[in-house]
Amino acid sequence: MTTDPVITLGTEAFTARLSPAHGGIISALDWVAPSGRCHALLFSPKGVVPGQAAPNRFGLWPMVPFANRAFGGRVDDGSQMMLLPINDPAMNATIHGFGWQSRWEVEQHEPARITLVHARLEGDDPYRYRAALTLTLHDEQVRLALTLTSLAERVLPFGAGFHPWFACADDTELAMTSRRELVLGPGYRATGVRSLPDGGPFGAGRPVRQVGELAVSYVDWVGEAVFSTPSTGLALCVDASDSFRHPVLWTPPGSGFVCFEPQSHGIGAPSDAAARAVTPLKALGPGENLEGWMTITPREL
């Protein structure tokens, strides 16, 4: 169990709990609706505590200096190749970068706003960067902003994103549209891209839970994504910046959660040519930035 302090932010409508020492995770986010009813906005089972041995399967946390998987621990932008530490041995990959395994420091702390920073200044690979995460509790929504600044000595490919975990019930439905998706083969390896007629299978809204695993790497997501659960009376509207318009949607069979991850590139783009051709990482020179944001807006059904 963690002995590091948990920071709490609060307004009349929202309460957030964060653990900066464990990847800057927002471990819980609650909302008091106008009706007076309290809703948990993130999947955060009672008694869970954050760790760093494997990605935390709850809450919400940032992904830097890239999102999702670099297969083989390899980052290849077509002109240079780097090997990174493997932190997902089962998939032989570097997953979600390094931020989730790092301590973040508090740079600014107000009752309804906090900024956490994480800097990677050493390592066997060339990645050097500074990441800043700002969480703001507004009157009707929660906003997260992420700024990734390269501190490397040469131009390197960077990516970023957010990894929220939302509760998923049998009646949870998703409504969202996207122009395209990566074609995924075994092990989530992209083999190409395809267009999505009518915005894809969730364009008109449909249940999230399926017979098997749901794993999609969307390209060019359009508008908001709305998760609605009549049994809990809660709907969540998720939006993101143009820089984070290639989300991953994932829920394994029988789980109580669904992940919808706004990010700057698709699964495998750090390492695989097929994914890189569709959603390449962003080349940043020393001092250059990659920025993005997401919002969560709740409403009662």
Secondary structure, 3 states (H helix, E strand, C coil): CCCCCCEEEECCCEEEEEECCCCCEEEEEEEECCCCCEEECCCCCCCCCCCCCCCCCCCEEEEECCCCEEECCEEECCCCEEECCCCEHHHCEEECECHHHCCCEEEEEECCEEEEEEEECCCCCCCCEEEEEEEEECCCCEEEEEEEEECCCCCEEECCEEEEEEECCCCCEEEEEEEEEEEECHHHCEEEEEECHHHCCCCCCEECCCCCCEEEEEEEEEEEEEEEECCCCEEEEEEECHHHCCCEEEECCCCCEEEEECECCCCCCCCCHHHHCCCCCEEECCCCEEEEEEEEEEEEC
